């Protein structure tokens, strides 16, 4: 994740470009979770996730406990 942070800072990416970069770097369970999330959003007729801030919000909801601050 540190490498991604450095790339973001160096390239001065916007929210949508950051999202695309992060999606390319997903591995293992998180990658499977993201594919399932995409399918569920289509099924529920929700819009696609296109920004890092929205993706980060969904990741926190899934992977962090509610008591985490």
mmCIF file of the N, C-alpha and C atoms, coordinates in Angstrom:
data_MODEL
# 
_entry.id   MODEL 
# 
loop_
_atom_site.group_PDB 
_atom_site.id 
_atom_site.type_symbol 
_atom_site.label_atom_id 
_atom_site.label_alt_id 
_atom_site.label_comp_id 
_atom_site.label_asym_id 
_atom_site.label_entity_id 
_atom_site.label_seq_id 
_atom_site.pdbx_PDB_ins_code 
_atom_site.Cartn_x 
_atom_site.Cartn_y 
_atom_site.Cartn_z 
_atom_site.occupancy 
_atom_site.B_iso_or_equiv 
_atom_site.pdbx_formal_charge 
_atom_site.auth_seq_id 
_atom_site.auth_comp_id 
_atom_site.auth_asym_id 
_atom_site.auth_atom_id 
_atom_site.pdbx_PDB_model_num 
ATOM 1   N N  . UNK A 1 1  ? 0.824   -1.193  0.000   1.00 0.00 ? 1  UNK A N  1 
ATOM 2   C CA . UNK A 1 1  ? 0.000   0.000   0.000   1.00 0.00 ? 1  UNK A CA 1 
ATOM 3   C C  . UNK A 1 1  ? 0.866   1.255   0.000   1.00 0.00 ? 1  UNK A C  1 
ATOM 4   N N  . UNK A 1 2  ? 2.047   1.169   0.572   1.00 0.00 ? 2  UNK A N  1 
ATOM 5   C CA . UNK A 1 2  ? 2.941   2.330   0.579   1.00 0.00 ? 2  UNK A CA 1 
ATOM 6   C C  . UNK A 1 2  ? 3.335   2.721   -0.846  1.00 0.00 ? 2  UNK A C  1 
ATOM 7   N N  . UNK A 1 3  ? 3.566   1.739   -1.693  1.00 0.00 ? 3  UNK A N  1 
ATOM 8   C CA . UNK A 1 3  ? 3.939   2.032   -3.077  1.00 0.00 ? 3  UNK A CA 1 
ATOM 9   C C  . UNK A 1 3  ? 2.811   2.774   -3.787  1.00 0.00 ? 3  UNK A C  1 
ATOM 10  N N  . UNK A 1 4  ? 1.592   2.356   -3.543  1.00 0.00 ? 4  UNK A N  1 
ATOM 11  C CA . UNK A 1 4  ? 0.439   3.026   -4.152  1.00 0.00 ? 4  UNK A CA 1 
ATOM 12  C C  . UNK A 1 4  ? 0.344   4.466   -3.655  1.00 0.00 ? 4  UNK A C  1 
ATOM 13  N N  . UNK A 1 5  ? 0.544   4.676   -2.362  1.00 0.00 ? 5  UNK A N  1 
ATOM 14  C CA . UNK A 1 5  ? 0.505   6.032   -1.814  1.00 0.00 ? 5  UNK A CA 1 
ATOM 15  C C  . UNK A 1 5  ? 1.553   6.915   -2.470  1.00 0.00 ? 5  UNK A C  1 
ATOM 16  N N  . UNK A 1 6  ? 2.745   6.380   -2.684  1.00 0.00 ? 6  UNK A N  1 
ATOM 17  C CA . UNK A 1 6  ? 3.809   7.158   -3.330  1.00 0.00 ? 6  UNK A CA 1 
ATOM 18  C C  . UNK A 1 6  ? 3.453   7.512   -4.770  1.00 0.00 ? 6  UNK A C  1 
ATOM 19  N N  . UNK A 1 7  ? 2.888   6.557   -5.495  1.00 0.00 ? 7  UNK A N  1 
ATOM 20  C CA . UNK A 1 7  ? 2.474   6.818   -6.877  1.00 0.00 ? 7  UNK A CA 1 
ATOM 21  C C  . UNK A 1 7  ? 1.418   7.910   -6.911  1.00 0.00 ? 7  UNK A C  1 
ATOM 22  N N  . UNK A 1 8  ? 0.449   7.823   -6.017  1.00 0.00 ? 8  UNK A N  1 
ATOM 23  C CA . UNK A 1 8  ? -0.629  8.817   -5.959  1.00 0.00 ? 8  UNK A CA 1 
ATOM 24  C C  . UNK A 1 8  ? -0.056  10.201  -5.697  1.00 0.00 ? 8  UNK A C  1 
ATOM 25  N N  . UNK A 1 9  ? 0.852   10.298  -4.742  1.00 0.00 ? 9  UNK A N  1 
ATOM 26  C CA . UNK A 1 9  ? 1.452   11.588  -4.417  1.00 0.00 ? 9  UNK A CA 1 
ATOM 27  C C  . UNK A 1 9  ? 2.286   12.112  -5.584  1.00 0.00 ? 9  UNK A C  1 
ATOM 28  N N  . UNK A 1 10 ? 3.059   11.251  -6.197  1.00 0.00 ? 10 UNK A N  1 
ATOM 29  C CA . UNK A 1 10 ? 3.936   11.653  -7.283  1.00 0.00 ? 10 UNK A CA 1 
ATOM 30  C C  . UNK A 1 10 ? 3.143   12.110  -8.507  1.00 0.00 ? 10 UNK A C  1 
ATOM 31  N N  . UNK A 1 11 ? 2.147   11.350  -8.874  1.00 0.00 ? 11 UNK A N  1 
ATOM 32  C CA . UNK A 1 11 ? 1.376   11.627  -10.086 1.00 0.00 ? 11 UNK A CA 1 
ATOM 33  C C  . UNK A 1 11 ? 0.244   12.624  -9.858  1.00 0.00 ? 11 UNK A C  1 
ATOM 34  N N  . UNK A 1 12 ? -0.075  12.901  -8.599  1.00 0.00 ? 12 UNK A N  1 
ATOM 35  C CA . UNK A 1 12 ? -1.178  13.807  -8.246  1.00 0.00 ? 12 UNK A CA 1 
ATOM 36  C C  . UNK A 1 12 ? -2.488  13.373  -8.904  1.00 0.00 ? 12 UNK A C  1 
ATOM 37  N N  . UNK A 1 13 ? -2.820  12.102  -8.730  1.00 0.00 ? 13 UNK A N  1 
ATOM 38  C CA . UNK A 1 13 ? -4.033  11.531  -9.306  1.00 0.00 ? 13 UNK A CA 1 
ATOM 39  C C  . UNK A 1 13 ? -5.277  12.084  -8.631  1.00 0.00 ? 13 UNK A C  1 
ATOM 40  N N  . UNK A 1 14 ? -6.367  12.148  -9.408  1.00 0.00 ? 14 UNK A N  1 
ATOM 41  C CA . UNK A 1 14 ? -7.653  12.516  -8.830  1.00 0.00 ? 14 UNK A CA 1 
ATOM 42  C C  . UNK A 1 14 ? -8.314  11.256  -8.266  1.00 0.00 ? 14 UNK A C  1 
ATOM 43  N N  . UNK A 1 15 ? -9.480  11.428  -7.664  1.00 0.00 ? 15 UNK A N  1 
ATOM 44  C CA . UNK A 1 15 ? -10.184 10.347  -6.972  1.00 0.00 ? 15 UNK A CA 1 
ATOM 45  C C  . UNK A 1 15 ? -10.500 9.166   -7.898  1.00 0.00 ? 15 UNK A C  1 
ATOM 46  N N  . UNK A 1 16 ? -10.882 9.438   -9.132  1.00 0.00 ? 16 UNK A N  1 
ATOM 47  C CA . UNK A 1 16 ? -11.223 8.365   -10.065 1.00 0.00 ? 16 UNK A CA 1 
ATOM 48  C C  . UNK A 1 16 ? -9.983  7.589   -10.509 1.00 0.00 ? 16 UNK A C  1 
ATOM 49  N N  . UNK A 1 17 ? -8.886  8.271   -10.740 1.00 0.00 ? 17 UNK A N  1 
ATOM 50  C CA . UNK A 1 17 ? -7.644  7.593   -11.147 1.00 0.00 ? 17 UNK A CA 1 
ATOM 51  C C  . UNK A 1 17 ? -7.076  6.759   -10.003 1.00 0.00 ? 17 UNK A C  1 
ATOM 52  N N  . UNK A 1 18 ? -7.179  7.271   -8.784  1.00 0.00 ? 18 UNK A N  1 
ATOM 53  C CA . UNK A 1 18 ? -6.716  6.509   -7.619  1.00 0.00 ? 18 UNK A CA 1 
ATOM 54  C C  . UNK A 1 18 ? -7.499  5.210   -7.525  1.00 0.00 ? 18 UNK A C  1 
ATOM 55  N N  . UNK A 1 19 ? -8.824  5.302   -7.699  1.00 0.00 ? 19 UNK A N  1 
ATOM 56  C CA . UNK A 1 19 ? -9.687  4.123   -7.646  1.00 0.00 ? 19 UNK A CA 1 
ATOM 57  C C  . UNK A 1 19 ? -9.227  3.083   -8.668  1.00 0.00 ? 19 UNK A C  1 
ATOM 58  N N  . UNK A 1 20 ? -8.974  3.498   -9.892  1.00 0.00 ? 20 UNK A N  1 
ATOM 59  C CA . UNK A 1 20 ? -8.553  2.567   -10.944 1.00 0.00 ? 20 UNK A CA 1 
ATOM 60  C C  . UNK A 1 20 ? -7.215  1.908   -10.600 1.00 0.00 ? 20 UNK A C  1 
ATOM 61  N N  . UNK A 1 21 ? -6.297  2.682   -10.066 1.00 0.00 ? 21 UNK A N  1 
ATOM 62  C CA . UNK A 1 21 ? -4.998  2.144   -9.679  1.00 0.00 ? 21 UNK A CA 1 
ATOM 63  C C  . UNK A 1 21 ? -5.149  1.096   -8.571  1.00 0.00 ? 21 UNK A C  1 
ATOM 64  N N  . UNK A 1 22 ? -5.937  1.402   -7.575  1.00 0.00 ? 22 UNK A N  1 
ATOM 65  C CA . UNK A 1 22 ? -6.132  0.478   -6.449  1.00 0.00 ? 22 UNK A CA 1 
ATOM 66  C C  . UNK A 1 22 ? -6.791  -0.817  -6.922  1.00 0.00 ? 22 UNK A C  1 
ATOM 67  N N  . UNK A 1 23 ? -7.784  -0.710  -7.794  1.00 0.00 ? 23 UNK A N  1 
ATOM 68  C CA . UNK A 1 23 ? -8.485  -1.896  -8.300  1.00 0.00 ? 23 UNK A CA 1 
ATOM 69  C C  . UNK A 1 23 ? -7.499  -2.831  -9.016  1.00 0.00 ? 23 UNK A C  1 
ATOM 70  N N  . UNK A 1 24 ? -6.565  -2.258  -9.745  1.00 0.00 ? 24 UNK A N  1 
ATOM 71  C CA . UNK A 1 24 ? -5.564  -3.079  -10.437 1.00 0.00 ? 24 UNK A CA 1 
ATOM 72  C C  . UNK A 1 24 ? -4.678  -3.845  -9.465  1.00 0.00 ? 24 UNK A C  1 
ATOM 73  N N  . UNK A 1 25 ? -4.498  -3.315  -8.272  1.00 0.00 ? 25 UNK A N  1 
ATOM 74  C CA . UNK A 1 25 ? -3.580  -3.911  -7.296  1.00 0.00 ? 25 UNK A CA 1 
ATOM 75  C C  . UNK A 1 25 ? -4.261  -4.871  -6.319  1.00 0.00 ? 25 UNK A C  1 
ATOM 76  N N  . UNK A 1 26 ? -5.576  -5.023  -6.385  1.00 0.00 ? 26 UNK A N  1 
ATOM 77  C CA . UNK A 1 26 ? -6.273  -5.918  -5.457  1.00 0.00 ? 26 UNK A CA 1 
ATOM 78  C C  . UNK A 1 26 ? -5.836  -7.361  -5.667  1.00 0.00 ? 26 UNK A C  1 
ATOM 79  N N  . UNK A 1 27 ? -5.721  -8.093  -4.557  1.00 0.00 ? 27 UNK A N  1 
ATOM 80  C CA . UNK A 1 27 ? -5.315  -9.501  -4.618  1.00 0.00 ? 27 UNK A CA 1 
ATOM 81  C C  . UNK A 1 27 ? -6.152  -10.311 -3.631  1.00 0.00 ? 27 UNK A C  1 
ATOM 82  N N  . UNK A 1 28 ? -6.204  -11.591 -3.877  1.00 0.00 ? 28 UNK A N  1 
ATOM 83  C CA . UNK A 1 28 ? -6.807  -12.525 -2.933  1.00 0.00 ? 28 UNK A CA 1 
ATOM 84  C C  . UNK A 1 28 ? -8.258  -12.241 -2.614  1.00 0.00 ? 28 UNK A C  1 
ATOM 85  N N  . UNK A 1 29 ? -8.571  -12.333 -1.342  1.00 0.00 ? 29 UNK A N  1 
ATOM 86  C CA . UNK A 1 29 ? -9.952  -12.210 -0.889  1.00 0.00 ? 29 UNK A CA 1 
ATOM 87  C C  . UNK A 1 29 ? -10.554 -10.852 -1.225  1.00 0.00 ? 29 UNK A C  1 
ATOM 88  N N  . UNK A 1 30 ? -9.767  -9.791  -1.112  1.00 0.00 ? 30 UNK A N  1 
ATOM 89  C CA . UNK A 1 30 ? -10.294 -8.450  -1.400  1.00 0.00 ? 30 UNK A CA 1 
ATOM 90  C C  . UNK A 1 30 ? -10.700 -8.348  -2.864  1.00 0.00 ? 30 UNK A C  1 
ATOM 91  N N  . UNK A 1 31 ? -9.950  -8.963  -3.748  1.00 0.00 ? 31 UNK A N  1 
ATOM 92  C CA . UNK A 1 31 ? -10.295 -8.968  -5.164  1.00 0.00 ? 31 UNK A CA 1 
ATOM 93  C C  . UNK A 1 31 ? -11.619 -9.707  -5.394  1.00 0.00 ? 31 UNK A C  1 
ATOM 94  N N  . UNK A 1 32 ? -11.775 -10.854 -4.762  1.00 0.00 ? 32 UNK A N  1 
ATOM 95  C CA . UNK A 1 32 ? -13.029 -11.602 -4.870  1.00 0.00 ? 32 UNK A CA 1 
ATOM 96  C C  . UNK A 1 32 ? -14.195 -10.804 -4.290  1.00 0.00 ? 32 UNK A C  1 
ATOM 97  N N  . UNK A 1 33 ? -13.964 -10.165 -3.158  1.00 0.00 ? 33 UNK A N  1 
ATOM 98  C CA . UNK A 1 33 ? -14.996 -9.330  -2.535  1.00 0.00 ? 33 UNK A CA 1 
ATOM 99  C C  . UNK A 1 33 ? -15.419 -8.205  -3.486  1.00 0.00 ? 33 UNK A C  1 
ATOM 100 N N  . UNK A 1 34 ? -14.462 -7.562  -4.136  1.00 0.00 ? 34 UNK A N  1 
ATOM 101 C CA . UNK A 1 34 ? -14.786 -6.467  -5.050  1.00 0.00 ? 34 UNK A CA 1 
ATOM 102 C C  . UNK A 1 34 ? -15.623 -6.969  -6.237  1.00 0.00 ? 34 UNK A C  1 
ATOM 103 N N  . UNK A 1 35 ? -15.274 -8.125  -6.793  1.00 0.00 ? 35 UNK A N  1 
ATOM 104 C CA . UNK A 1 35 ? -16.052 -8.678  -7.907  1.00 0.00 ? 35 UNK A CA 1 
ATOM 105 C C  . UNK A 1 35 ? -17.484 -8.968  -7.471  1.00 0.00 ? 35 UNK A C  1 
ATOM 106 N N  . UNK A 1 36 ? -17.645 -9.514  -6.271  1.00 0.00 ? 36 UNK A N  1 
ATOM 107 C CA . UNK A 1 36 ? -18.976 -9.774  -5.736  1.00 0.00 ? 36 UNK A CA 1 
ATOM 108 C C  . UNK A 1 36 ? -19.730 -8.468  -5.509  1.00 0.00 ? 36 UNK A C  1 
ATOM 109 N N  . UNK A 1 37 ? -19.050 -7.475  -4.986  1.00 0.00 ? 37 UNK A N  1 
ATOM 110 C CA . UNK A 1 37 ? -19.657 -6.160  -4.762  1.00 0.00 ? 37 UNK A CA 1 
ATOM 111 C C  . UNK A 1 37 ? -20.177 -5.579  -6.074  1.00 0.00 ? 37 UNK A C  1 
ATOM 112 N N  . UNK A 1 38 ? -19.377 -5.664  -7.131  1.00 0.00 ? 38 UNK A N  1 
ATOM 113 C CA . UNK A 1 38 ? -19.799 -5.163  -8.445  1.00 0.00 ? 38 UNK A CA 1 
ATOM 114 C C  . UNK A 1 38 ? -21.063 -5.878  -8.910  1.00 0.00 ? 38 UNK A C  1 
ATOM 115 N N  . UNK A 1 39 ? -21.078 -7.202  -8.815  1.00 0.00 ? 39 UNK A N  1 
ATOM 116 C CA . UNK A 1 39 ? -22.242 -7.980  -9.258  1.00 0.00 ? 39 UNK A CA 1 
ATOM 117 C C  . UNK A 1 39 ? -23.479 -7.629  -8.446  1.00 0.00 ? 39 UNK A C  1 
ATOM 118 N N  . UNK A 1 40 ? -23.315 -7.488  -7.132  1.00 0.00 ? 40 UNK A N  1 
ATOM 119 C CA . UNK A 1 40 ? -24.451 -7.134  -6.281  1.00 0.00 ? 40 UNK A CA 1 
ATOM 120 C C  . UNK A 1 40 ? -25.004 -5.759  -6.616  1.00 0.00 ? 40 UNK A C  1 
ATOM 121 N N  . UNK A 1 41 ? -24.129 -4.811  -6.917  1.00 0.00 ? 41 UNK A N  1 
ATOM 122 C CA . UNK A 1 41 ? -24.576 -3.465  -7.266  1.00 0.00 ? 41 UNK A CA 1 
ATOM 123 C C  . UNK A 1 41 ? -25.374 -3.481  -8.567  1.00 0.00 ? 41 UNK A C  1 
ATOM 124 N N  . UNK A 1 42 ? -24.960 -4.293  -9.532  1.00 0.00 ? 42 UNK A N  1 
ATOM 125 C CA . UNK A 1 42 ? -25.701 -4.410  -10.792 1.00 0.00 ? 42 UNK A CA 1 
ATOM 126 C C  . UNK A 1 42 ? -27.078 -5.008  -10.513 1.00 0.00 ? 42 UNK A C  1 
ATOM 127 N N  . UNK A 1 43 ? -27.104 -6.074  -9.722  1.00 0.00 ? 43 UNK A N  1 
ATOM 128 C CA . UNK A 1 43 ? -28.353 -6.743  -9.389  1.00 0.00 ? 43 UNK A CA 1 
ATOM 129 C C  . UNK A 1 43 ? -29.318 -5.808  -8.659  1.00 0.00 ? 43 UNK A C  1 
ATOM 130 N N  . UNK A 1 44 ? -28.765 -4.950  -7.795  1.00 0.00 ? 44 UNK A N  1 
ATOM 131 C CA . UNK A 1 44 ? -29.590 -4.024  -7.020  1.00 0.00 ? 44 UNK A CA 1 
ATOM 132 C C  . UNK A 1 44 ? -29.830 -2.708  -7.766  1.00 0.00 ? 44 UNK A C  1 
ATOM 133 N N  . UNK A 1 45 ? -29.421 -2.643  -9.026  1.00 0.00 ? 45 UNK A N  1 
ATOM 134 C CA . UNK A 1 45 ? -29.529 -1.464  -9.891  1.00 0.00 ? 45 UNK A CA 1 
ATOM 135 C C  . UNK A 1 45 ? -28.926 -0.201  -9.266  1.00 0.00 ? 45 UNK A C  1 
ATOM 136 N N  . UNK A 1 46 ? -27.818 -0.378  -8.568  1.00 0.00 ? 46 UNK A N  1 
ATOM 137 C CA . UNK A 1 46 ? -27.068 0.754   -8.034  1.00 0.00 ? 46 UNK A CA 1 
ATOM 138 C C  . UNK A 1 46 ? -26.008 1.147   -9.053  1.00 0.00 ? 46 UNK A C  1 
ATOM 139 N N  . UNK A 1 47 ? -25.565 2.373   -8.986  1.00 0.00 ? 47 UNK A N  1 
ATOM 140 C CA . UNK A 1 47 ? -24.546 2.834   -9.924  1.00 0.00 ? 47 UNK A CA 1 
ATOM 141 C C  . UNK A 1 47 ? -23.194 2.189   -9.617  1.00 0.00 ? 47 UNK A C  1 
ATOM 142 N N  . UNK A 1 48 ? -22.331 2.170   -10.617 1.00 0.00 ? 48 UNK A N  1 
ATOM 143 C CA . UNK A 1 48 ? -20.990 1.615   -10.443 1.00 0.00 ? 48 UNK A CA 1 
ATOM 144 C C  . UNK A 1 48 ? -20.191 2.491   -9.492  1.00 0.00 ? 48 UNK A C  1 
ATOM 145 N N  . UNK A 1 49 ? -19.287 1.860   -8.782  1.00 0.00 ? 49 UNK A N  1 
ATOM 146 C CA . UNK A 1 49 ? -18.351 2.619   -7.949  1.00 0.00 ? 49 UNK A CA 1 
ATOM 147 C C  . UNK A 1 49 ? -17.278 3.151   -8.888  1.00 0.00 ? 49 UNK A C  1 
ATOM 148 N N  . UNK A 1 50 ? -17.053 4.460   -8.835  1.00 0.00 ? 50 UNK A N  1 
ATOM 149 C CA . UNK A 1 50 ? -16.095 5.080   -9.753  1.00 0.00 ? 50 UNK A CA 1 
ATOM 150 C C  . UNK A 1 50 ? -15.020 5.886   -9.044  1.00 0.00 ? 50 UNK A C  1 
ATOM 151 N N  . UNK A 1 51 ? -15.129 6.026   -7.738  1.00 0.00 ? 51 UNK A N  1 
ATOM 152 C CA . UNK A 1 51 ? -14.154 6.867   -7.033  1.00 0.00 ? 51 UNK A CA 1 
ATOM 153 C C  . UNK A 1 51 ? -13.533 6.116   -5.860  1.00 0.00 ? 51 UNK A C  1 
ATOM 154 N N  . UNK A 1 52 ? -12.338 6.541   -5.516  1.00 0.00 ? 52 UNK A N  1 
ATOM 155 C CA . UNK A 1 52 ? -11.599 5.975   -4.398  1.00 0.00 ? 52 UNK A CA 1 
ATOM 156 C C  . UNK A 1 52 ? -12.342 6.216   -3.099  1.00 0.00 ? 52 UNK A C  1 
ATOM 157 N N  . UNK A 1 53 ? -12.910 7.386   -2.905  1.00 0.00 ? 53 UNK A N  1 
ATOM 158 C CA . UNK A 1 53 ? -13.589 7.684   -1.636  1.00 0.00 ? 53 UNK A CA 1 
ATOM 159 C C  . UNK A 1 53 ? -14.789 6.762   -1.416  1.00 0.00 ? 53 UNK A C  1 
ATOM 160 N N  . UNK A 1 54 ? -15.566 6.477   -2.464  1.00 0.00 ? 54 UNK A N  1 
ATOM 161 C CA . UNK A 1 54 ? -16.708 5.562   -2.333  1.00 0.00 ? 54 UNK A CA 1 
ATOM 162 C C  . UNK A 1 54 ? -16.224 4.128   -2.088  1.00 0.00 ? 54 UNK A C  1 
ATOM 163 N N  . UNK A 1 55 ? -15.197 3.709   -2.814  1.00 0.00 ? 55 UNK A N  1 
ATOM 164 C CA . UNK A 1 55 ? -14.665 2.362   -2.630  1.00 0.00 ? 55 UNK A CA 1 
ATOM 165 C C  . UNK A 1 55 ? -14.104 2.186   -1.225  1.00 0.00 ? 55 UNK A C  1 
ATOM 166 N N  . UNK A 1 56 ? -13.383 3.186   -0.755  1.00 0.00 ? 56 UNK A N  1 
ATOM 167 C CA . UNK A 1 56 ? -12.801 3.130   0.586   1.00 0.00 ? 56 UNK A CA 1 
ATOM 168 C C  . UNK A 1 56 ? -13.905 3.026   1.644   1.00 0.00 ? 56 UNK A C  1 
ATOM 169 N N  . UNK A 1 57 ? -14.987 3.755   1.438   1.00 0.00 ? 57 UNK A N  1 
ATOM 170 C CA . UNK A 1 57 ? -16.123 3.698   2.367   1.00 0.00 ? 57 UNK A CA 1 
ATOM 171 C C  . UNK A 1 57 ? -16.704 2.279   2.426   1.00 0.00 ? 57 UNK A C  1 
ATOM 172 N N  . UNK A 1 58 ? -16.893 1.663   1.263   1.00 0.00 ? 58 UNK A N  1 
ATOM 173 C CA . UNK A 1 58 ? -17.429 0.299   1.218   1.00 0.00 ? 58 UNK A CA 1 
ATOM 174 C C  . UNK A 1 58 ? -16.452 -0.708  1.818   1.00 0.00 ? 58 UNK A C  1 
ATOM 175 N N  . UNK A 1 59 ? -15.154 -0.518  1.577   1.00 0.00 ? 59 UNK A N  1 
ATOM 176 C CA . UNK A 1 59 ? -14.151 -1.416  2.162   1.00 0.00 ? 59 UNK A CA 1 
ATOM 177 C C  . UNK A 1 59 ? -14.150 -1.323  3.688   1.00 0.00 ? 59 UNK A C  1 
ATOM 178 N N  . UNK A 1 60 ? -14.216 -0.106  4.198   1.00 0.00 ? 60 UNK A N  1 
ATOM 179 C CA . UNK A 1 60 ? -14.232 0.072   5.649   1.00 0.00 ? 60 UNK A CA 1 
ATOM 180 C C  . UNK A 1 60 ? -15.461 -0.588  6.256   1.00 0.00 ? 60 UNK A C  1 
ATOM 181 N N  . UNK A 1 61 ? -16.598 -0.443  5.583   1.00 0.00 ? 61 UNK A N  1 
ATOM 182 C CA . UNK A 1 61 ? -17.835 -1.047  6.070   1.00 0.00 ? 61 UNK A CA 1 
ATOM 183 C C  . UNK A 1 61 ? -17.702 -2.567  6.141   1.00 0.00 ? 61 UNK A C  1 
ATOM 184 N N  . UNK A 1 62 ? -17.009 -3.147  5.169   1.00 0.00 ? 62 UNK A N  1 
ATOM 185 C CA . UNK A 1 62 ? -16.882 -4.605  5.097   1.00 0.00 ? 62 UNK A CA 1 
ATOM 186 C C  . UNK A 1 62 ? -15.778 -5.160  5.999   1.00 0.00 ? 62 UNK A C  1 
ATOM 187 N N  . UNK A 1 63 ? -14.638 -4.483  6.078   1.00 0.00 ? 63 UNK A N  1 
ATOM 188 C CA . UNK A 1 63 ? -13.465 -5.073  6.708   1.00 0.00 ? 63 UNK A CA 1 
ATOM 189 C C  . UNK A 1 63 ? -13.102 -4.509  8.075   1.00 0.00 ? 63 UNK A C  1 
ATOM 190 N N  . UNK A 1 64 ? -13.701 -3.408  8.489   1.00 0.00 ? 64 UNK A N  1 
ATOM 191 C CA . UNK A 1 64 ? -13.404 -2.859  9.812   1.00 0.00 ? 64 UNK A CA 1 
ATOM 192 C C  . UNK A 1 64 ? -14.614 -3.015  10.729  1.00 0.00 ? 64 UNK A C  1 
ATOM 193 N N  . UNK A 1 65 ? -14.353 -3.281  11.970  1.00 0.00 ? 65 UNK A N  1 
ATOM 194 C CA . UNK A 1 65 ? -15.460 -3.417  12.913  1.00 0.00 ? 65 UNK A CA 1 
ATOM 195 C C  . UNK A 1 65 ? -16.083 -2.039  13.151  1.00 0.00 ? 65 UNK A C  1 
ATOM 196 N N  . UNK A 1 66 ? -17.347 -1.997  13.495  1.00 0.00 ? 66 UNK A N  1 
ATOM 197 C CA . UNK A 1 66 ? -18.020 -0.702  13.741  1.00 0.00 ? 66 UNK A CA 1 
ATOM 198 C C  . UNK A 1 66 ? -17.369 0.112   14.854  1.00 0.00 ? 66 UNK A C  1 
ATOM 199 N N  . UNK A 1 67 ? -16.690 -0.548  15.773  1.00 0.00 ? 67 UNK A N  1 
ATOM 200 C CA . UNK A 1 67 ? -16.077 0.178   16.894  1.00 0.00 ? 67 UNK A CA 1 
ATOM 201 C C  . UNK A 1 67 ? -14.711 0.767   16.543  1.00 0.00 ? 67 UNK A C  1 
ATOM 202 N N  . UNK A 1 68 ? -14.189 0.454   15.341  1.00 0.00 ? 68 UNK A N  1 
ATOM 203 C CA . UNK A 1 68 ? -12.880 0.977   14.938  1.00 0.00 ? 68 UNK A CA 1 
ATOM 204 C C  . UNK A 1 68 ? -12.951 2.486   14.698  1.00 0.00 ? 68 UNK A C  1 
ATOM 205 N N  . UNK A 1 69 ? -11.975 3.216   15.222  1.00 0.00 ? 69 UNK A N  1 
ATOM 206 C CA . UNK A 1 69 ? -11.953 4.673   15.021  1.00 0.00 ? 69 UNK A CA 1 
ATOM 207 C C  . UNK A 1 69 ? -10.610 5.119   14.567  1.00 0.00 ? 69 UNK A C  1 
# 
